[in-house]
Amino acid sequence: METSLDGKITGPFMQAADDNYQGDGDLFYHIAFDDDGYYHPQGWLSGRTTTDDNFTHYAKPQLDENAAPVPDGDFIPTTIAPQYYISIDPHGKLAWTTNQMTFMATTAQVLEVLTSQVSNAYKAFLRQLDIPYIIAGDTELDAPLAMKKLKDLFHMETVMLGGGGVLNWSFIQQGLCDELSLVLSNAADGSTDTPTLFSAVPGLSSTTPRTFTLKNVEAHDNFVWLRYLIDPKK
């Protein structure tokens, strides 16, 4: 993740940092995606709101409510792509127009994580676009099951969790993250209504504190790259 000095993951600070210095977003991209970067994830996972904010822009999917029934279970491609953008979409709301997304110089195959309550019409919509999906949970995300399916069905060894704050905190509370990688921008905006790095939501995660062990610090001009191991629950 990239955050402001006051812990925000979106907001006016992002434009200020880019206008004045350039580089924090480039550093984030290099670490995560460049061939000579650090992580090389097979999957990049984000929540529905993050996906709408950045890629599908809150459009409404055009669904055929009379679509023929699709087979039960997951929709798995015959050929595994080198990289996937994994969108957590428990209710089937994202309005994709293609089965690929592009972020800067990276193009990835879209993969949806749904729950059992998602309609036949939405699953038919994804199949028509040739977007693979997995079912993980009945009405809410079963995150451990989703991770198991990504490994077993798509052979993923490294998945990057990229927000939002609710998803970040939920995964950490469930013991599903090994490491926190944080690019700290040199800007802040003091906003009280923009999302933070971590956010607890009743029913999804608790406010039980977690601790982190510092693994590495690197200074890059005006920015800092922090890496923490996530301590086990006590």
C-alpha positions in Angstrom: 0.0 0.0 0.0 0.9 3.7 -0.4 -0.3 6.0 2.4 0.0 9.6 3.4 1.8 10.7 6.5 -1.5 10.6 8.3 -2.3 7.1 7.3 -4.8 7.7 4.4 -4.9 5.5 1.3 -6.8 7.9 -0.9 -7.6 11.6 -0.9 -6.1 15.0 -1.9 -2.7 14.1 -0.6 -2.1 11.9 -3.6 -2.3 14.8 -6.1 -0.2 17.0 -3.9 2.6 14.4 -3.7 2.6 13.8 -7.5 2.5 17.6 -8.3 5.4 18.5 -6.0 7.8 15.6 -6.2 6.8 12.7 -8.4 8.0 9.3 -7.4 5.9 7.8 -4.6 3.5 6.2 -7.0 6.4 5.2 -9.3 8.1 3.6 -6.3 5.0 1.7 -5.4 4.6 0.4 -8.9 8.3 -0.6 -9.2 8.2 -2.6 -6.0 5.0 -4.5 -6.9 5.1 -4.8 -10.7 8.3 -4.1 -12.5 10.3 -7.0 -13.8 13.2 -5.9 -11.6 11.0 -5.0 -8.7 10.6 -7.0 -5.5 7.4 -9.0 -5.2 6.3 -10.4 -8.6 2.8 -11.4 -7.5 0.7 -13.8 -9.5 -2.4 -12.1 -8.1 -3.3 -8.6 -7.1 -6.3 -8.6 -4.8 -8.6 -5.6 -4.0 -12.1 -5.1 -2.7 -15.2 -4.0 -4.6 -15.0 -0.4 -3.6 -11.3 -0.1 -4.6 -12.1 -1.7 -7.9 -15.0 0.6 -8.6 -12.9 3.7 -7.6 -10.1 2.8 -10.0 -11.4 0.6 -12.8 -15.1 0.1 -13.2 -16.2 3.5 -11.9 -19.5 2.5 -10.3 -21.2 1.6 -13.6 -24.1 -0.9 -13.5 -23.6 -4.3 -15.2 -26.0 -5.0 -18.0 -27.5 -8.3 -16.9 -29.8 -10.7 -18.7 -32.3 -11.8 -16.0 -33.5 -14.5 -18.4 -30.0 -16.0 -19.0 -29.9 -19.8 -19.1 -28.8 -21.4 -15.8 -25.0 -21.6 -15.5 -23.3 -24.7 -13.9 -22.9 -24.7 -10.2 -19.5 -23.9 -8.6 -16.4 -22.1 -9.9 -15.7 -21.0 -13.5 -12.1 -21.9 -14.2 -10.2 -21.0 -17.4 -8.5 -23.8 -19.4 -5.3 -21.7 -19.5 -3.9 -20.0 -16.4 -2.8 -16.4 -17.0 0.6 -15.2 -15.8 -1.1 -12.5 -13.6 -4.6 -11.9 -12.3 -6.4 -8.9 -10.9 -8.6 -10.5 -8.2 -11.7 -8.5 -7.2 -13.6 -9.4 -4.1 -17.3 -8.9 -5.2 -19.5 -10.8 -2.7 -22.8 -9.4 -4.2 -21.9 -9.4 -7.9 -21.9 -5.6 -8.6 -18.9 -4.8 -10.7 -19.5 -3.8 -14.3 -16.6 -5.1 -16.3 -16.6 -4.5 -20.0 -13.6 -6.8 -20.7 -11.8 -9.7 -19.1 -8.6 -7.7 -18.6 -7.6 -4.6 -16.7 -4.6 -2.3 -17.1 -2.7 -0.4 -14.5 0.1 1.7 -15.8 2.2 -0.8 -17.9 0.7 -3.9 -16.3 -2.2 -5.8 -17.9 -3.8 -8.6 -15.9 -6.6 -11.1 -16.3 -9.7 -10.2 -14.2 -10.8 -12.9 -11.7 -13.9 -12.4 -9.5 -14.4 -13.8 -6.0 -18.2 -14.2 -5.4 -20.4 -15.6 -2.7 -23.2 -18.2 -3.2 -25.8 -15.5 -3.1 -24.7 -13.9 -6.4 -27.4 -14.2 -9.1 -27.3 -16.5 -12.1 -27.6 -13.4 -14.3 -24.4 -12.0 -12.9 -22.5 -15.2 -13.3 -23.8 -15.5 -16.8 -22.6 -12.0 -17.4 -19.0 -12.9 -16.3 -19.0 -16.1 -18.4 -20.0 -14.1 -21.4 -17.0 -11.9 -20.9 -14.8 -14.9 -20.2 -14.1 -13.7 -16.7 -13.2 -16.6 -14.4 -14.8 -16.6 -10.9 -14.6 -18.6 -7.7 -17.3 -19.0 -5.0 -16.0 -18.4 -1.4 -18.7 -18.1 1.2 -22.5 -18.1 1.4 -23.4 -14.5 2.0 -20.1 -13.0 3.1 -16.5 -13.6 1.9 -14.8 -16.7 3.3 -11.3 -15.4 2.9 -9.4 -18.5 3.9 -11.3 -20.5 1.3 -10.7 -17.9 -1.4 -6.9 -18.0 -0.7 -7.0 -21.8 -0.8 -8.8 -21.8 -4.2 -6.4 -19.2 -5.6 -3.5 -21.5 -4.7 -5.1 -24.8 -5.7 -6.9 -23.7 -8.9 -4.7 -20.9 -10.2 -1.3 -22.0 -8.7 -0.7 -18.7 -7.0 2.2 -18.6 -4.6 2.3 -14.8 -4.0 -0.8 -12.6 -3.8 -0.6 -8.9 -3.2 -3.5 -7.5 -1.1 -4.0 -3.9 -2.2 -7.0 -2.5 -0.2 -9.2 -1.1 0.8 -8.7 -0.6 4.5 -11.6 -2.9 5.5 -10.2 -5.8 3.5 -6.7 -5.1 4.6 -7.6 -5.3 8.3 -9.9 -8.3 7.9 -7.2 -10.3 6.2 -4.7 -9.4 8.9 -7.1 -10.3 11.7 -7.7 -13.7 10.1 -3.9 -14.4 9.8 -3.9 -14.4 6.0 -1.0 -11.8 5.5 2.7 -12.5 6.0 4.1 -9.1 5.4 3.1 -5.4 5.3 4.8 -3.4 2.6 4.1 0.3 2.9 5.3 3.2 0.8 5.0 6.3 3.0 4.3 9.5 1.0 5.7 12.8 2.0 2.2 14.4 2.0 -0.8 14.7 4.2 -4.2 16.4 4.0 -5.8 16.0 7.4 -9.0 14.7 6.0 -11.5 13.0 8.4 -13.6 11.3 5.8 -11.1 9.4 3.6 -10.2 5.8 4.2 -7.2 4.7 6.3 -4.8 1.8 5.8 -6.8 -0.3 8.2 -10.5 -0.1 9.1 -12.5 -2.5 11.3 -16.1 -3.2 10.5 -18.4 -5.0 13.0 -19.2 -8.5 11.7 -16.1 -8.6 9.5 -13.2 -7.8 11.9 -12.6 -6.6 15.4 -10.5 -3.8 16.9 -8.2 -6.3 18.6 -4.7 -4.7 18.3 -2.1 -6.4 16.2 1.6 -5.8 16.4 4.3 -5.8 13.6 8.0 -6.5 13.6 10.1 -4.1 11.4 11.9 -6.0 8.7 13.4 -3.3 6.6 13.5 0.4 5.9 14.6 2.1 2.7 14.7 5.8 2.0 13.9 6.9 -1.6 14.3 10.6 -2.0 11.3 12.0 -0.1 9.6 8.7 0.4 10.1 5.7 2.7 9.5 2.0 2.0 8.7 0.1 5.2 8.4 -3.6 5.5 6.9 -5.3 8.5 6.4 -8.9 9.4 2.9 -9.4 11.0 3.2 -10.9 14.5 1.1 -13.9 15.4 -1.9 -13.2 17.6 -1.2 -13.5 21.3 
